[in-house]
Structure formats: structure tokens, C-alpha cells
Amino acid sequence: MITREEALRRLDAVAHELVALRAALAEGWTETPRENPTQVFLAKCGGWEDTRSPEEIIAEIYAARTASHRAESPGPEEMA
């Protein structure tokens, strides 16, 4: 538990901080417009070019897939 004096000291500190924040806002806080997240991502990552058709890209994705053997091993509930 804190003392009354400590509580008053903390409240004074918070009040002082609020005054400082209000002064900063009054001096000219400028709102920055929110950018479209997609545009921000593309600006950071850039784009790419691919000469393959969508069908060729999809075929490559399917060809790169591997079989999962998770279903073959019993899970914890099956072992009980």
C-alpha cells in the first residue's frame, strides 16, 4: 500500500505529463494519413516478373508438393 503523500506525488507527476502532452499537441501535432497496407508492402518488397503462365505456375506448385505421412502414425488419442 502507498502513502497518501506518495499517491499525491504520483498524481502530480501524471498531471505534469498531461500538461506537457497538451502543449505538444497545441504546437502542431500533424496527423499522418494511414497508407494502404498493400501499397506499403509492395513499396518495401517490390514486385517481380514471371514469364510463366498462371497454369504453369500452378502446375509447378502441385509438382513440388510432398506426401504427408502424419495420418499413418497414430495420434495420442488413438494410442489410449
C-alpha positions as YAML, in Angstrom:
chain: A
units: angstrom
residues:
- id: 1
  name: MET
  ca: [0.00, 0.00, 0.00]
- id: 2
  name: ILE
  ca: [1.25, 3.51, -0.73]
- id: 3
  name: THR
  ca: [1.00, 6.51, 1.50]
- id: 4
  name: ARG
  ca: [-1.25, 9.48, 0.82]
- id: 5
  name: GLU
  ca: [1.82, 11.61, 0.09]
- id: 6
  name: GLU
  ca: [3.13, 9.07, -2.45]
- id: 7
  name: ALA
  ca: [-0.27, 8.95, -4.17]
- id: 8
  name: LEU
  ca: [-0.36, 12.76, -4.39]
- id: 9
  name: ARG
  ca: [3.21, 12.83, -5.75]
- id: 10
  name: ARG
  ca: [2.29, 10.32, -8.46]
- id: 11
  name: LEU
  ca: [-0.84, 12.27, -9.38]
- id: 12
  name: ASP
  ca: [1.21, 15.46, -9.66]
- id: 13
  name: ALA
  ca: [3.65, 13.68, -11.98]
- id: 14
  name: VAL
  ca: [0.78, 12.45, -14.18]
- id: 15
  name: ALA
  ca: [-0.78, 15.93, -14.22]
- id: 16
  name: HIS
  ca: [2.58, 17.42, -15.26]
- id: 17
  name: GLU
  ca: [2.89, 14.86, -18.06]
- id: 18
  name: LEU
  ca: [-0.64, 15.68, -19.28]
- id: 19
  name: VAL
  ca: [0.21, 19.38, -19.41]
- id: 20
  name: ALA
  ca: [3.33, 18.61, -21.42]
- id: 21
  name: LEU
  ca: [1.39, 16.41, -23.86]
- id: 22
  name: ARG
  ca: [-1.29, 19.07, -24.33]
- id: 23
  name: ALA
  ca: [1.40, 21.64, -25.07]
- id: 24
  name: ALA
  ca: [2.99, 19.33, -27.63]
- id: 25
  name: LEU
  ca: [-0.37, 18.79, -29.30]
- id: 26
  name: ALA
  ca: [-1.10, 22.52, -29.34]
- id: 27
  name: GLU
  ca: [2.25, 23.20, -31.01]
- id: 28
  name: GLY
  ca: [1.22, 21.31, -34.08]
- id: 29
  name: TRP
  ca: [0.70, 17.63, -33.96]
- id: 30
  name: THR
  ca: [0.21, 16.68, -37.57]
- id: 31
  name: GLU
  ca: [-1.79, 13.63, -38.40]
- id: 32
  name: THR
  ca: [-0.10, 11.40, -40.92]
- id: 33
  name: PRO
  ca: [-2.53, 9.74, -43.28]
- id: 34
  name: ARG
  ca: [-2.68, 5.97, -43.00]
- id: 35
  name: GLU
  ca: [-1.30, 4.28, -46.04]
- id: 36
  name: ASN
  ca: [-2.88, 1.32, -47.70]
- id: 37
  name: PRO
  ca: [-1.19, -1.78, -46.15]
- id: 38
  name: THR
  ca: [-0.94, -3.45, -49.55]
- id: 39
  name: GLN
  ca: [0.83, -0.43, -51.04]
- id: 40
  name: VAL
  ca: [3.22, -0.28, -48.06]
- id: 41
  name: PHE
  ca: [4.05, -3.97, -48.52]
- id: 42
  name: LEU
  ca: [4.64, -3.59, -52.24]
- id: 43
  name: ALA
  ca: [6.80, -0.50, -51.70]
- id: 44
  name: LYS
  ca: [9.02, -2.42, -49.28]
- id: 45
  name: CYS
  ca: [9.16, -5.71, -51.14]
- id: 46
  name: GLY
  ca: [8.88, -4.58, -54.71]
- id: 47
  name: GLY
  ca: [7.35, -6.66, -57.43]
- id: 48
  name: TRP
  ca: [8.51, -9.50, -59.56]
- id: 49
  name: GLU
  ca: [8.05, -10.64, -63.09]
- id: 50
  name: ASP
  ca: [7.43, -14.16, -64.20]
- id: 51
  name: THR
  ca: [7.25, -15.24, -67.81]
- id: 52
  name: ARG
  ca: [5.28, -18.39, -66.97]
- id: 53
  name: SER
  ca: [1.53, -18.55, -67.40]
- id: 54
  name: PRO
  ca: [-0.69, -18.97, -64.33]
- id: 55
  name: GLU
  ca: [-1.30, -22.57, -65.37]
- id: 56
  name: GLU
  ca: [2.45, -23.29, -65.46]
- id: 57
  name: ILE
  ca: [2.93, -21.73, -62.02]
- id: 58
  name: ILE
  ca: [0.07, -23.78, -60.56]
- id: 59
  name: ALA
  ca: [1.44, -26.96, -62.16]
- id: 60
  name: GLU
  ca: [4.84, -26.28, -60.58]
- id: 61
  name: ILE
  ca: [3.26, -25.74, -57.16]
- id: 62
  name: TYR
  ca: [1.40, -29.05, -57.37]
- id: 63
  name: ALA
  ca: [4.53, -30.85, -58.59]
- id: 64
  name: ALA
  ca: [6.55, -29.52, -55.65]
- id: 65
  name: ARG
  ca: [4.12, -30.85, -53.05]
- id: 66
  name: THR
  ca: [5.19, -33.82, -50.98]
- id: 67
  name: ALA
  ca: [3.08, -36.53, -49.40]
- id: 68
  name: SER
  ca: [2.40, -36.33, -45.68]
- id: 69
  name: HIS
  ca: [2.73, -39.41, -43.51]
- id: 70
  name: ARG
  ca: [1.05, -37.85, -40.47]
- id: 71
  name: ALA
  ca: [-2.13, -39.86, -40.96]
- id: 72
  name: GLU
  ca: [-0.18, -43.13, -40.89]
- id: 73
  name: SER
  ca: [1.17, -42.67, -37.35]
- id: 74
  name: PRO
  ca: [-1.37, -42.90, -34.51]
- id: 75
  name: GLY
  ca: [-2.06, -39.74, -32.58]
- id: 76
  name: PRO
  ca: [-2.19, -39.54, -28.76]
- id: 77
  name: GLU
  ca: [-5.93, -40.19, -28.69]
- id: 78
  name: GLU
  ca: [-5.58, -43.33, -30.84]
- id: 79
  name: MET
  ca: [-2.89, -44.83, -28.59]
- id: 80
  name: ALA
  ca: [-5.10, -44.81, -25.47]
...
